[in-house]
Amino acid sequence: MDRKKKFMMGLTITGILTIGGLVNPITLENTRIEAASNADTSGSIPKQEKEILRYLSNSMLDYYQEEKQTVKTEIESLILVEEVTKKSHLFKITEQRYEALQVYKEEKKKNATKAKQTYNKKLSNIDTEQTNIEKNFEKKIAQLNDSQSKQVASIGKSMEYNISSMQKEESKRIEMNAGTDEIMNNINLINKAVKFKKQAIQLNFDNDIKGKEIEIKILGLTTSLEKDKWNSQYKRGSISKTVLKNKISNLELKEKTEKNRLNSVISTMEKAKNIQLQSLFEQKEQTVKELDKLIK
């Protein structure tokens, strides 16, 4: 499963369906946290020139791939917020139709013809408003998708150019270097590689953390919408005040529980990120230390 699907699963399943009590989020998160905590920083950093060059290339590739994912995560987050916002707006449209109908029922007792004209005009205005909501939504989504495509393409071009240029330059240097110069260059390549690797690790975790933060935001928006729907049912006389209070109380409790869980996941991810970064630093220090001994 790719990163985008995992991200969307997190938002749509663990984030939103939990409000309705439809899933157990703990099980779904266990594998995500474990995977994040065990991302590829295992093994020692290579000491041979060609292997170090390959390690640098892979580290740069990891970094640029995470840069792409950062853009995708941000755009996908904005799209999800737009989707929930659209649902909220359309619910208000439904409420306006209901209210217009109630007014019409009362007014037609006084003057049926005038009441019908007023009602039809009101419905026409509501239809126009709904159309504008849907058009604006589609326009925003198209703009966001277009922005994502352009940004990802730009990052891709930079990735190809920078990695290719580095490989050509360093390959020539490797052919010319020997002895102490070779070792010093190897250390320099390792430092460059670790710099990219560090950024890739940070972005990897930050993207997942961003996903959890968006889940919390979507959670709040979704809960608010559900409250509005129950309040509407109460105003229409479909449910009693006692039922309304119970429904609202349950929603708030589920929101609080899920928010606490998501914050706990974020905390766990932060700790896992720090562990990986520390492991990478220690690997680099050990490798550089071993190479330094060859100079002395």
Disulfide bonds with the S-S distance in Angstrom:
none
